[in-house]
């Protein structure tokens, strides 16, 4: 259901400050912690002694100690010691490739020899002082592909987010879909409309009038297997819309990292990066709270959708032109899964 020979966002650095973190990713139970030099380590969350989760233990001088009987693990997955016991001959647990980058911790759950940190995408918003970022995490009980569908077809905003970012013009404006440079891109441009409440707030925050007509844009970029960056914003009408001078607009990038947990659950790292007033911490927090509320409105819909699909697996989902982005994304995922199956068959043969 999900590719494994790829990098996924696993957690944030703040998640492993005080104690190890146990998290299931792509069906793999993994424990994350820092070694004595501060480098992130990812091991199978399984003590080779009695099978206890290593994440229930603690870190002592950079070494992971099992919380059940005090067995000490090395960062390579080898058992180092245990009080009054000879354990050096214990079998190793699996060590996963892991990288800290862009303010997140990334893990590779597939064949370790194929992991190349250079394959982790570059994000300008995460590496420039001209940008501010705020976000959070939701644990959602649905197939991660349902979230991809959700984000690649923003017509649902009119109905699910009617009090914040939704408006009828989204339905009324055609969406364009294309596949380019390994990405699926959907775009919608709305002209001479009134900004919805969230964007009125953003205009005011950027010292712009919020009660005048605007041009609005939504450009969704899906990079397989599960990263979606969405350029969104509004500009005072008549000044070029998406290409308007910065003094006429408020724009940002909606950041979406979608990490499968199981076939019917996922970790959703959401956030928003903006390149206006990046030093305004209060504004960052205000936008983060507003966006968190918006995304929370999707949770019930997605989880109930998953319950229906699980109850009626024989039913086929229907496709309309607004679904083109999600359909193309799923085709990319199917291609990745096919390549992984062929690789596994080749290694067996």
Secondary structure, 3 states (H helix, E strand, C coil): CCCCCCEEEEECHHHHCCCCEEEEECCEEEEEEECCCCCEEEEECCCCCCCCCHHHCEEECCEEECCCCCCEECCCCCEEEECCECCCCCCCCCECCEEEECCEEEEECCCHHHCCHHHCCCCHHHCCCCCEEEEEEEEECCCHHHHHHHHHCHHHHHHHCCCCCCCHHHHHCCCEEEEECCEEEEEEEEEEECCCHHHHHHHHHCCCCCCCCEEEEEEEEEECCCEEEEEEEEEECCCCHHHCCHHHEEEEEEEEEEEEEECCEEEEEEEEEECCCCCCHHHHHHHHHHHHHHHHHHHHHHHHHHHHHHHCCCCCCCCCHHHHHHHHHHHHHHHHHHHHHHHHHHHHC
